[in-house]
């Protein structure tokens, strides 16, 4: 469900971070910017600047933890069977 009006500040960053993996078009729409991705990016960068976060693209908001959760974890194993 998209926001009834464009989100700002921390709400915008939270929305963008939660939806970043869906791509910029979907994220902009869900954060209340419809198809205006330029205005979405501008508002996102301004919100980041106010919080001391440098955001150049949407993927900057995707954390390593989110990636591990989505991909199902990491493999931990010895280099060789002899190292068991």
PDB file of N, CA, C and O in Angstrom, chain B, residues numbered from 101:
ATOM      1  N   UNK B 101       0.837  -1.169   0.000  1.00  0.00           N
ATOM      2  CA  UNK B 101       0.000   0.000   0.000  1.00  0.00           C
ATOM      3  C   UNK B 101       0.884   1.234   0.000  1.00  0.00           C
ATOM      4  O   UNK B 101       1.787   1.347   0.829  1.00  0.00           O
ATOM      5  N   UNK B 102       0.643   2.144  -0.902  1.00  0.00           N
ATOM      6  CA  UNK B 102       1.480   3.329  -0.987  1.00  0.00           C
ATOM      7  C   UNK B 102       1.016   4.398  -0.005  1.00  0.00           C
ATOM      8  O   UNK B 102      -0.141   4.428   0.414  1.00  0.00           O
ATOM      9  N   UNK B 103       1.951   5.270   0.346  1.00  0.00           N
ATOM     10  CA  UNK B 103       1.646   6.360   1.271  1.00  0.00           C
ATOM     11  C   UNK B 103       0.700   7.345   0.587  1.00  0.00           C
ATOM     12  O   UNK B 103       0.835   7.594  -0.611  1.00  0.00           O
ATOM     13  N   UNK B 104      -0.262   7.914   1.333  1.00  0.00           N
ATOM     14  CA  UNK B 104      -1.222   8.846   0.734  1.00  0.00           C
ATOM     15  C   UNK B 104      -0.575  10.147   0.267  1.00  0.00           C
ATOM     16  O   UNK B 104      -1.074  10.798  -0.651  1.00  0.00           O
ATOM     17  N   UNK B 105       0.532  10.523   0.895  1.00  0.00           N
ATOM     18  CA  UNK B 105       1.289  11.693   0.450  1.00  0.00           C
ATOM     19  C   UNK B 105       2.766  11.359   0.591  1.00  0.00           C
ATOM     20  O   UNK B 105       3.116  10.448   1.341  1.00  0.00           O
ATOM     21  N   UNK B 106       3.641  12.072  -0.110  1.00  0.00           N
ATOM     22  CA  UNK B 106       5.066  11.742  -0.077  1.00  0.00           C
ATOM     23  C   UNK B 106       5.641  11.770   1.341  1.00  0.00           C
ATOM     24  O   UNK B 106       5.446  12.727   2.090  1.00  0.00           O
ATOM     25  N   UNK B 107       6.343  10.715   1.683  1.00  0.00           N
ATOM     26  CA  UNK B 107       6.986  10.637   2.990  1.00  0.00           C
ATOM     27  C   UNK B 107       8.225  11.521   3.010  1.00  0.00           C
ATOM     28  O   UNK B 107       8.799  11.825   1.964  1.00  0.00           O
ATOM     29  N   UNK B 108       8.627  11.924   4.192  1.00  0.00           N
ATOM     30  CA  UNK B 108       9.794  12.778   4.377  1.00  0.00           C
ATOM     31  C   UNK B 108      10.624  12.249   5.542  1.00  0.00           C
ATOM     32  O   UNK B 108      10.134  11.461   6.352  1.00  0.00           O
ATOM     33  N   UNK B 109      11.861  12.676   5.624  1.00  0.00           N
ATOM     34  CA  UNK B 109      12.717  12.388   6.768  1.00  0.00           C
ATOM     35  C   UNK B 109      12.909  10.910   7.045  1.00  0.00           C
ATOM     36  O   UNK B 109      13.092  10.103   6.134  1.00  0.00           O
ATOM     37  N   UNK B 110      12.864  10.574   8.335  1.00  0.00           N
ATOM     38  CA  UNK B 110      13.099   9.198   8.767  1.00  0.00           C
ATOM     39  C   UNK B 110      12.066   8.233   8.194  1.00  0.00           C
ATOM     40  O   UNK B 110      12.397   7.095   7.863  1.00  0.00           O
ATOM     41  N   UNK B 111      10.816   8.680   8.076  1.00  0.00           N
ATOM     42  CA  UNK B 111       9.774   7.823   7.494  1.00  0.00           C
ATOM     43  C   UNK B 111      10.123   7.443   6.055  1.00  0.00           C
ATOM     44  O   UNK B 111       9.913   6.303   5.641  1.00  0.00           O
ATOM     45  N   UNK B 112      10.653   8.398   5.299  1.00  0.00           N
ATOM     46  CA  UNK B 112      11.047   8.134   3.911  1.00  0.00           C
ATOM     47  C   UNK B 112      12.205   7.145   3.864  1.00  0.00           C
ATOM     48  O   UNK B 112      12.188   6.202   3.072  1.00  0.00           O
ATOM     49  N   UNK B 113      13.201   7.356   4.700  1.00  0.00           N
ATOM     50  CA  UNK B 113      14.354   6.448   4.712  1.00  0.00           C
ATOM     51  C   UNK B 113      13.926   5.040   5.122  1.00  0.00           C
ATOM     52  O   UNK B 113      14.372   4.060   4.524  1.00  0.00           O
ATOM     53  N   UNK B 114      13.076   4.931   6.126  1.00  0.00           N
ATOM     54  CA  UNK B 114      12.580   3.613   6.550  1.00  0.00           C
ATOM     55  C   UNK B 114      11.815   2.917   5.430  1.00  0.00           C
ATOM     56  O   UNK B 114      12.005   1.724   5.190  1.00  0.00           O
ATOM     57  N   UNK B 115      10.956   3.657   4.751  1.00  0.00           N
ATOM     58  CA  UNK B 115      10.174   3.098   3.645  1.00  0.00           C
ATOM     59  C   UNK B 115      11.098   2.658   2.508  1.00  0.00           C
ATOM     60  O   UNK B 115      10.945   1.566   1.961  1.00  0.00           O
ATOM     61  N   UNK B 116      12.054   3.514   2.162  1.00  0.00           N
ATOM     62  CA  UNK B 116      12.979   3.206   1.072  1.00  0.00           C
ATOM     63  C   UNK B 116      13.830   1.985   1.410  1.00  0.00           C
ATOM     64  O   UNK B 116      14.053   1.124   0.558  1.00  0.00           O
ATOM     65  N   UNK B 117      14.302   1.911   2.646  1.00  0.00           N
ATOM     66  CA  UNK B 117      15.126   0.771   3.055  1.00  0.00           C
ATOM     67  C   UNK B 117      14.326  -0.528   3.020  1.00  0.00           C
ATOM     68  O   UNK B 117      14.829  -1.562   2.581  1.00  0.00           O
ATOM     69  N   UNK B 118      13.089  -0.470   3.481  1.00  0.00           N
ATOM     70  CA  UNK B 118      12.247  -1.670   3.519  1.00  0.00           C
ATOM     71  C   UNK B 118      11.898  -2.185   2.131  1.00  0.00           C
ATOM     72  O   UNK B 118      11.655  -3.379   1.958  1.00  0.00           O
ATOM     73  N   UNK B 119      11.870  -1.296   1.138  1.00  0.00           N
ATOM     74  CA  UNK B 119      11.420  -1.679  -0.198  1.00  0.00           C
ATOM     75  C   UNK B 119      12.505  -1.607  -1.265  1.00  0.00           C
ATOM     76  O   UNK B 119      12.217  -1.816  -2.443  1.00  0.00           O
ATOM     77  N   UNK B 120      13.740  -1.318  -0.882  1.00  0.00           N
ATOM     78  CA  UNK B 120      14.823  -1.083  -1.837  1.00  0.00           C
ATOM     79  C   UNK B 120      15.033  -2.237  -2.814  1.00  0.00           C
ATOM     80  O   UNK B 120      15.332  -2.004  -3.986  1.00  0.00           O
ATOM     81  N   UNK B 121      14.883  -3.467  -2.355  1.00  0.00           N
ATOM     82  CA  UNK B 121      15.125  -4.620  -3.236  1.00  0.00           C
ATOM     83  C   UNK B 121      14.092  -4.751  -4.347  1.00  0.00           C
ATOM     84  O   UNK B 121      14.302  -5.501  -5.301  1.00  0.00           O
ATOM     85  N   UNK B 122      12.974  -4.029  -4.236  1.00  0.00           N
ATOM     86  CA  UNK B 122      11.934  -4.095  -5.260  1.00  0.00           C
ATOM     87  C   UNK B 122      12.208  -3.156  -6.433  1.00  0.00           C
ATOM     88  O   UNK B 122      11.502  -3.200  -7.441  1.00  0.00           O
ATOM     89  N   UNK B 123      13.218  -2.315  -6.308  1.00  0.00           N
ATOM     90  CA  UNK B 123      13.560  -1.397  -7.384  1.00  0.00           C
ATOM     91  C   UNK B 123      13.031   0.002  -7.122  1.00  0.00           C
ATOM     92  O   UNK B 123      12.149   0.212  -6.290  1.00  0.00           O
ATOM     93  N   UNK B 124      13.594   0.948  -7.854  1.00  0.00           N
ATOM     94  CA  UNK B 124      13.284   2.357  -7.599  1.00  0.00           C
ATOM     95  C   UNK B 124      11.843   2.722  -7.946  1.00  0.00           C
ATOM     96  O   UNK B 124      11.227   3.509  -7.227  1.00  0.00           O
ATOM     97  N   UNK B 125      11.296   2.178  -9.016  1.00  0.00           N
ATOM     98  CA  UNK B 125       9.928   2.536  -9.405  1.00  0.00           C
ATOM     99  C   UNK B 125       8.916   2.120  -8.342  1.00  0.00           C
ATOM    100  O   UNK B 125       8.054   2.910  -7.955  1.00  0.00           O
ATOM    101  N   UNK B 126       9.020   0.891  -7.877  1.00  0.00           N
ATOM    102  CA  UNK B 126       8.096   0.388  -6.857  1.00  0.00           C
ATOM    103  C   UNK B 126       8.312   1.134  -5.541  1.00  0.00           C
ATOM    104  O   UNK B 126       7.349   1.521  -4.880  1.00  0.00           O
ATOM    105  N   UNK B 127       9.568   1.332  -5.165  1.00  0.00           N
ATOM    106  CA  UNK B 127       9.874   2.007  -3.907  1.00  0.00           C
ATOM    107  C   UNK B 127       9.359   3.438  -3.905  1.00  0.00           C
ATOM    108  O   UNK B 127       8.766   3.882  -2.922  1.00  0.00           O
ATOM    109  N   UNK B 128       9.579   4.162  -4.997  1.00  0.00           N
ATOM    110  CA  UNK B 128       9.088   5.544  -5.081  1.00  0.00           C
ATOM    111  C   UNK B 128       7.573   5.582  -4.934  1.00  0.00           C
ATOM    112  O   UNK B 128       7.032   6.444  -4.243  1.00  0.00           O
ATOM    113  N   UNK B 129       6.899   4.655  -5.581  1.00  0.00           N
ATOM    114  CA  UNK B 129       5.438   4.620  -5.502  1.00  0.00           C
ATOM    115  C   UNK B 129       4.966   4.294  -4.081  1.00  0.00           C
ATOM    116  O   UNK B 129       4.043   4.931  -3.573  1.00  0.00           O
ATOM    117  N   UNK B 130       5.590   3.313  -3.446  1.00  0.00           N
ATOM    118  CA  UNK B 130       5.193   2.928  -2.093  1.00  0.00           C
ATOM    119  C   UNK B 130       5.481   4.020  -1.060  1.00  0.00           C
ATOM    120  O   UNK B 130       4.819   4.090  -0.025  1.00  0.00           O
ATOM    121  N   UNK B 131       6.462   4.863  -1.345  1.00  0.00           N
ATOM    122  CA  UNK B 131       6.811   5.951  -0.426  1.00  0.00           C
ATOM    123  C   UNK B 131       6.033   7.227  -0.725  1.00  0.00           C
ATOM    124  O   UNK B 131       6.280   8.262  -0.105  1.00  0.00           O
ATOM    125  N   UNK B 132       5.091   7.162  -1.673  1.00  0.00           N
ATOM    126  CA  UNK B 132       4.203   8.288  -1.931  1.00  0.00           C
ATOM    127  C   UNK B 132       4.602   9.203  -3.068  1.00  0.00           C
ATOM    128  O   UNK B 132       4.023  10.280  -3.213  1.00  0.00           O
ATOM    129  N   UNK B 133       5.578   8.808  -3.884  1.00  0.00           N
ATOM    130  CA  UNK B 133       6.063   9.661  -4.966  1.00  0.00           C
ATOM    131  C   UNK B 133       5.563   9.230  -6.337  1.00  0.00           C
ATOM    132  O   UNK B 133       6.028   9.750  -7.351  1.00  0.00           O
ATOM    133  N   UNK B 134       4.642   8.307  -6.385  1.00  0.00           N
ATOM    134  CA  UNK B 134       4.072   7.794  -7.624  1.00  0.00           C
ATOM    135  C   UNK B 134       5.202   7.393  -8.572  1.00  0.00           C
ATOM    136  O   UNK B 134       6.046   6.582  -8.188  1.00  0.00           O
ATOM    137  N   UNK B 135       5.251   7.918  -9.771  1.00  0.00           N
ATOM    138  CA  UNK B 135       6.299   7.566 -10.744  1.00  0.00           C
ATOM    139  C   UNK B 135       7.394   8.627 -10.826  1.00  0.00           C
ATOM    140  O   UNK B 135       8.260   8.552 -11.698  1.00  0.00           O
ATOM    141  N   UNK B 136       7.367   9.612  -9.930  1.00  0.00           N
ATOM    142  CA  UNK B 136       8.332  10.716  -9.953  1.00  0.00           C
ATOM    143  C   UNK B 136       9.610  10.310  -9.218  1.00  0.00           C
ATOM    144  O   UNK B 136       9.845  10.729  -8.084  1.00  0.00           O
ATOM    145  N   UNK B 137      10.429   9.491  -9.876  1.00  0.00           N
ATOM    146  CA  UNK B 137      11.632   8.974  -9.232  1.00  0.00           C
ATOM    147  C   UNK B 137      12.667  10.066  -8.975  1.00  0.00           C
ATOM    148  O   UNK B 137      13.429   9.972  -8.013  1.00  0.00           O
ATOM    149  N   UNK B 138      12.707  11.092  -9.809  1.00  0.00           N
ATOM    150  CA  UNK B 138      13.665  12.183  -9.598  1.00  0.00           C
ATOM    151  C   UNK B 138      13.359  12.910  -8.290  1.00  0.00           C
ATOM    152  O   UNK B 138      14.264  13.193  -7.505  1.00  0.00           O
ATOM    153  N   UNK B 139      12.093  13.207  -8.063  1.00  0.00           N
ATOM    154  CA  UNK B 139      11.696  13.888  -6.824  1.00  0.00           C
ATOM    155  C   UNK B 139      11.914  12.964  -5.620  1.00  0.00           C
ATOM    156  O   UNK B 139      12.299  13.419  -4.543  1.00  0.00           O
ATOM    157  N   UNK B 140      11.665  11.669  -5.810  1.00  0.00           N
ATOM    158  CA  UNK B 140      11.896  10.680  -4.756  1.00  0.00           C
ATOM    159  C   UNK B 140      13.369  10.661  -4.361  1.00  0.00           C
ATOM    160  O   UNK B 140      13.694  10.729  -3.175  1.00  0.00           O
ATOM    161  N   UNK B 141      14.270  10.569  -5.356  1.00  0.00           N
ATOM    162  CA  UNK B 141      15.706  10.553  -5.071  1.00  0.00           C
ATOM    163  C   UNK B 141      16.145  11.836  -4.380  1.00  0.00           C
ATOM    164  O   UNK B 141      16.942  11.796  -3.442  1.00  0.00           O
ATOM    165  N   UNK B 142      15.631  12.970  -4.837  1.00  0.00           N
ATOM    166  CA  UNK B 142      16.000  14.250  -4.237  1.00  0.00           C
ATOM    167  C   UNK B 142      15.582  14.289  -2.763  1.00  0.00           C
ATOM    168  O   UNK B 142      16.372  14.677  -1.903  1.00  0.00           O
ATOM    169  N   UNK B 143      14.343  13.887  -2.474  1.00  0.00           N
ATOM    170  CA  UNK B 143      13.858  13.875  -1.093  1.00  0.00           C
ATOM    171  C   UNK B 143      14.646  12.876  -0.246  1.00  0.00           C
ATOM    172  O   UNK B 143      14.934  13.142   0.921  1.00  0.00           O
ATOM    173  N   UNK B 144      14.992  11.732  -0.828  1.00  0.00           N
ATOM    174  CA  UNK B 144      15.753  10.709  -0.109  1.00  0.00           C
ATOM    175  C   UNK B 144      17.151  11.216   0.231  1.00  0.00           C
ATOM    176  O   UNK B 144      17.629  11.017   1.348  1.00  0.00           O
ATOM    177  N   UNK B 145      17.808  11.870  -0.724  1.00  0.00           N
ATOM    178  CA  UNK B 145      19.139  12.414  -0.473  1.00  0.00           C
ATOM    179  C   UNK B 145      19.097  13.524   0.572  1.00  0.00           C
ATOM    180  O   UNK B 145      19.983  13.604   1.423  1.00  0.00           O
ATOM    181  N   UNK B 146      18.076  14.381   0.516  1.00  0.00           N
ATOM    182  CA  UNK B 146      17.937  15.448   1.509  1.00  0.00           C
ATOM    183  C   UNK B 146      17.702  14.865   2.903  1.00  0.00           C
ATOM    184  O   UNK B 146      18.278  15.338   3.882  1.00  0.00           O
ATOM    185  N   UNK B 147      16.860  13.843   2.988  1.00  0.00           N
ATOM    186  CA  UNK B 147      16.606  13.193   4.278  1.00  0.00           C
ATOM    187  C   UNK B 147      17.885  12.557   4.812  1.00  0.00           C
ATOM    188  O   UNK B 147      18.181  12.648   6.004  1.00  0.00           O
ATOM    189  N   UNK B 148      18.633  11.920   3.935  1.00  0.00           N
ATOM    190  CA  UNK B 148      19.902  11.318   4.337  1.00  0.00           C
ATOM    191  C   UNK B 148      20.902  12.358   4.810  1.00  0.00           C
ATOM    192  O   UNK B 148      21.583  12.155   5.815  1.00  0.00           O
ATOM    193  N   UNK B 149      20.996  13.472   4.092  1.00  0.00           N
ATOM    194  CA  UNK B 149      21.911  14.544   4.480  1.00  0.00           C
ATOM    195  C   UNK B 149      21.581  15.074   5.872  1.00  0.00           C
ATOM    196  O   UNK B 149      22.480  15.325   6.674  1.00  0.00           O
ATOM    197  N   UNK B 150      20.293  15.245   6.156  1.00  0.00           N
ATOM    198  CA  UNK B 150      19.880  15.749   7.472  1.00  0.00           C
ATOM    199  C   UNK B 150      20.246  14.766   8.587  1.00  0.00           C
ATOM    200  O   UNK B 150      20.442  15.165   9.735  1.00  0.00           O
ATOM    201  N   UNK B 151      20.337  13.488   8.242  1.00  0.00           N
ATOM    202  CA  UNK B 151      20.663  12.468   9.244  1.00  0.00           C
ATOM    203  C   UNK B 151      22.142  12.082   9.220  1.00  0.00           C
ATOM    204  O   UNK B 151      22.574  11.243  10.010  1.00  0.00           O
ATOM    205  N   UNK B 152      22.914  12.682   8.330  1.00  0.00           N
ATOM    206  CA  UNK B 152      24.327  12.364   8.225  1.00  0.00           C
ATOM    207  C   UNK B 152      24.607  11.079   7.468  1.00  0.00           C
ATOM    208  O   UNK B 152      25.644  10.446   7.668  1.00  0.00           O
ATOM    209  N   UNK B 153      23.677  10.692   6.596  1.00  0.00           N
ATOM    210  CA  UNK B 153      23.823   9.476   5.792  1.00  0.00           C
ATOM    211  C   UNK B 153      23.994   9.885   4.336  1.00  0.00           C
ATOM    212  O   UNK B 153      23.165  10.614   3.791  1.00  0.00           O
ATOM    213  N   UNK B 154      25.069   9.418   3.704  1.00  0.00           N
ATOM    214  CA  UNK B 154      25.294   9.735   2.290  1.00  0.00           C
ATOM    215  C   UNK B 154      24.618   8.664   1.431  1.00  0.00           C
ATOM    216  O   UNK B 154      25.028   7.503   1.437  1.00  0.00           O
ATOM    217  N   UNK B 155      23.586   9.065   0.699  1.00  0.00           N
ATOM    218  CA  UNK B 155      22.835   8.135  -0.149  1.00  0.00           C
ATOM    219  C   UNK B 155      22.993   8.576  -1.598  1.00  0.00           C
ATOM    220  O   UNK B 155      22.541   9.658  -1.973  1.00  0.00           O
ATOM    221  N   UNK B 156      23.635   7.740  -2.414  1.00  0.00           N
ATOM    222  CA  UNK B 156      23.775   8.067  -3.830  1.00  0.00           C
ATOM    223  C   UNK B 156      22.827   7.248  -4.694  1.00  0.00           C
ATOM    224  O   UNK B 156      22.407   7.687  -5.764  1.00  0.00           O
ATOM    225  N   UNK B 157      22.497   6.055  -4.219  1.00  0.00           N
ATOM    226  CA  UNK B 157      21.543   5.214  -4.945  1.00  0.00           C
ATOM    227  C   UNK B 157      20.783   4.351  -3.949  1.00  0.00           C
ATOM    228  O   UNK B 157      21.184   4.214  -2.794  1.00  0.00           O
ATOM    229  N   UNK B 158      19.712   3.788  -4.398  1.00  0.00           N
ATOM    230  CA  UNK B 158      18.827   3.021  -3.525  1.00  0.00           C
ATOM    231  C   UNK B 158      19.531   1.827  -2.885  1.00  0.00           C
ATOM    232  O   UNK B 158      19.234   1.474  -1.743  1.00  0.00           O
ATOM    233  N   UNK B 159      20.443   1.214  -3.595  1.00  0.00           N
ATOM    234  CA  UNK B 159      21.137   0.034  -3.062  1.00  0.00           C
ATOM    235  C   UNK B 159      22.015   0.372  -1.859  1.00  0.00           C
ATOM    236  O   UNK B 159      22.420  -0.529  -1.124  1.00  0.00           O
ATOM    237  N   UNK B 160      22.319   1.661  -1.643  1.00  0.00           N
ATOM    238  CA  UNK B 160      23.078   2.059  -0.456  1.00  0.00           C
ATOM    239  C   UNK B 160      22.324   1.723   0.828  1.00  0.00           C
ATOM    240  O   UNK B 160      22.933   1.605   1.892  1.00  0.00           O
ATOM    241  N   UNK B 161      21.014   1.568   0.735  1.00  0.00           N
ATOM    242  CA  UNK B 161      20.186   1.299   1.913  1.00  0.00           C
ATOM    243  C   UNK B 161      20.045  -0.189   2.222  1.00  0.00           C
ATOM    244  O   UNK B 161      19.513  -0.554   3.270  1.00  0.00           O
ATOM    245  N   UNK B 162      20.515  -1.049   1.323  1.00  0.00           N
ATOM    246  CA  UNK B 162      20.412  -2.495   1.527  1.00  0.00           C
ATOM    247  C   UNK B 162      21.603  -2.950   2.364  1.00  0.00           C
ATOM    248  O   UNK B 162      22.752  -2.824   1.940  1.00  0.00           O
ATOM    249  N   UNK B 163      21.323  -3.476   3.546  1.00  0.00           N
ATOM    250  CA  UNK B 163      22.393  -3.896   4.451  1.00  0.00           C
ATOM    251  C   UNK B 163      22.815  -5.335   4.162  1.00  0.00           C
ATOM    252  O   UNK B 163      22.096  -6.094   3.513  1.00  0.00           O
ATOM    253  N   UNK B 164      23.987  -5.684   4.657  1.00  0.00           N
ATOM    254  CA  UNK B 164      24.475  -7.058   4.497  1.00  0.00           C
ATOM    255  C   UNK B 164      23.531  -8.035   5.191  1.00  0.00           C
ATOM    256  O   UNK B 164      23.324  -9.149   4.709  1.00  0.00           O
ATOM    257  N   UNK B 165      22.962  -7.625   6.312  1.00  0.00           N
ATOM    258  CA  UNK B 165      22.033  -8.492   7.042  1.00  0.00           C
ATOM    259  C   UNK B 165      20.799  -8.806   6.200  1.00  0.00           C
ATOM    260  O   UNK B 165      20.329  -9.943   6.193  1.00  0.00           O
ATOM    261  N   UNK B 166      20.267  -7.804   5.487  1.00  0.00           N
ATOM    262  CA  UNK B 166      19.114  -8.040   4.624  1.00  0.00           C
ATOM    263  C   UNK B 166      19.469  -9.022   3.518  1.00  0.00           C
ATOM    264  O   UNK B 166      18.659  -9.881   3.170  1.00  0.00           O
ATOM    265  N   UNK B 167      20.663  -8.906   2.967  1.00  0.00           N
ATOM    266  CA  UNK B 167      21.102  -9.786   1.891  1.00  0.00           C
ATOM    267  C   UNK B 167      21.215 -11.222   2.391  1.00  0.00           C
ATOM    268  O   UNK B 167      20.770 -12.147   1.712  1.00  0.00           O
ATOM    269  N   UNK B 168      21.802 -11.421   3.564  1.00  0.00           N
ATOM    270  CA  UNK B 168      21.949 -12.765   4.129  1.00  0.00           C
ATOM    271  C   UNK B 168      20.579 -13.374   4.404  1.00  0.00           C
ATOM    272  O   UNK B 168      20.356 -14.550   4.116  1.00  0.00           O
ATOM    273  N   UNK B 169      19.660 -12.586   4.958  1.00  0.00           N
ATOM    274  CA  UNK B 169      18.327 -13.108   5.250  1.00  0.00           C
ATOM    275  C   UNK B 169      17.604 -13.546   3.986  1.00  0.00           C
ATOM    276  O   UNK B 169      16.928 -14.575   3.980  1.00  0.00           O
ATOM    277  N   UNK B 170      17.740 -12.776   2.926  1.00  0.00           N
ATOM    278  CA  UNK B 170      17.030 -13.103   1.693  1.00  0.00           C
ATOM    279  C   UNK B 170      17.671 -14.281   0.967  1.00  0.00           C
ATOM    280  O   UNK B 170      16.973 -15.112   0.386  1.00  0.00           O
ATOM    281  N   UNK B 171      18.991 -14.352   1.000  1.00  0.00           N
ATOM    282  CA  UNK B 171      19.684 -15.408   0.266  1.00  0.00           C
ATOM    283  C   UNK B 171      19.780 -16.700   1.070  1.00  0.00           C
ATOM    284  O   UNK B 171      20.232 -17.717   0.545  1.00  0.00           O
ATOM    285  N   UNK B 172      19.369 -16.678   2.311  1.00  0.00           N
ATOM    286  CA  UNK B 172      19.329 -17.908   3.083  1.00  0.00           C
ATOM    287  C   UNK B 172      20.552 -18.199   3.912  1.00  0.00           C
ATOM    288  O   UNK B 172      20.708 -19.332   4.366  1.00  0.00           O
ATOM    289  N   UNK B 173      21.415 -17.256   4.132  1.00  0.00           N
ATOM    290  CA  UNK B 173      22.535 -17.459   5.037  1.00  0.00           C
ATOM    291  C   UNK B 173      23.863 -17.602   4.332  1.00  0.00           C
ATOM    292  O   UNK B 173      23.994 -17.352   3.134  1.00  0.00           O
ATOM    293  N   UNK B 174      24.842 -18.011   5.115  1.00  0.00           N
ATOM    294  CA  UNK B 174      26.184 -18.195   4.588  1.00  0.00           C
ATOM    295  C   UNK B 174      26.631 -19.620   4.889  1.00  0.00           C
ATOM    296  O   UNK B 174      26.105 -20.270   5.793  1.00  0.00           O
ATOM    297  N   UNK B 175      27.586 -20.089   4.138  1.00  0.00           N
ATOM    298  CA  UNK B 175      28.103 -21.438   4.329  1.00  0.00           C
ATOM    299  C   UNK B 175      29.359 -21.370   5.178  1.00  0.00           C
ATOM    300  O   UNK B 175      30.276 -20.597   4.898  1.00  0.00           O
ATOM    301  N   UNK B 176      29.388 -22.184   6.213  1.00  0.00           N
ATOM    302  CA  UNK B 176      30.563 -22.272   7.070  1.00  0.00           C
ATOM    303  C   UNK B 176      31.073 -23.701   6.965  1.00  0.00           C
ATOM    304  O   UNK B 176      30.385 -24.646   7.351  1.00  0.00           O
ATOM    305  N   UNK B 177      32.290 -23.853   6.437  1.00  0.00           N
ATOM    306  CA  UNK B 177      32.855 -25.185   6.243  1.00  0.00           C
ATOM    307  C   UNK B 177      34.375 -25.082   6.220  1.00  0.00           C
ATOM    308  O   UNK B 177      34.927 -24.031   5.893  1.00  0.00           O
ATOM    309  N   UNK B 178      35.050 -26.174   6.569  1.00  0.00           N
ATOM    310  CA  UNK B 178      36.515 -26.172   6.488  1.00  0.00           C
ATOM    311  C   UNK B 178      36.960 -26.145   5.028  1.00  0.00           C
ATOM    312  O   UNK B 178      36.204 -26.489   4.120  1.00  0.00           O
ATOM    313  N   UNK B 179      38.210 -25.727   4.832  1.00  0.00           N
ATOM    314  CA  UNK B 179      38.747 -25.663   3.475  1.00  0.00           C
ATOM    315  C   UNK B 179      38.911 -27.047   2.850  1.00  0.00           C
ATOM    316  O   UNK B 179      38.692 -27.222   1.651  1.00  0.00           O
ATOM    317  N   UNK B 180      39.292 -28.011   3.652  1.00  0.00           N
ATOM    318  CA  UNK B 180      39.479 -29.379   3.152  1.00  0.00           C
ATOM    319  C   UNK B 180      38.881 -30.371   4.150  1.00  0.00           C
ATOM    320  O   UNK B 180      38.672 -30.022   5.312  1.00  0.00           O
ATOM    321  N   UNK B 181      38.601 -31.609   3.711  1.00  0.00           N
ATOM    322  CA  UNK B 181      38.098 -32.631   4.646  1.00  0.00           C
ATOM    323  C   UNK B 181      39.081 -32.917   5.785  1.00  0.00           C
ATOM    324  O   UNK B 181      38.664 -33.298   6.878  1.00  0.00           O
ATOM    325  N   UNK B 182      40.366 -32.738   5.541  1.00  0.00           N
ATOM    326  CA  UNK B 182      41.373 -32.991   6.574  1.00  0.00           C
ATOM    327  C   UNK B 182      41.270 -31.975   7.711  1.00  0.00           C
ATOM    328  O   UNK B 182      41.704 -32.254   8.828  1.00  0.00           O
ATOM    329  N   UNK B 183      40.702 -30.804   7.438  1.00  0.00           N
ATOM    330  CA  UNK B 183      40.560 -29.763   8.459  1.00  0.00           C
ATOM    331  C   UNK B 183      39.389 -30.020   9.395  1.00  0.00           C
ATOM    332  O   UNK B 183      39.186 -29.271  10.351  1.00  0.00           O
ATOM    333  N   UNK B 184      38.612 -31.077   9.132  1.00  0.00           N
ATOM    334  CA  UNK B 184      37.500 -31.406  10.018  1.00  0.00           C
ATOM    335  C   UNK B 184      38.046 -31.742  11.363  1.00  0.00           C
ATOM    336  O   UNK B 184      37.285 -32.053  12.278  1.00  0.00           O
TER     337      UNK B 184
END
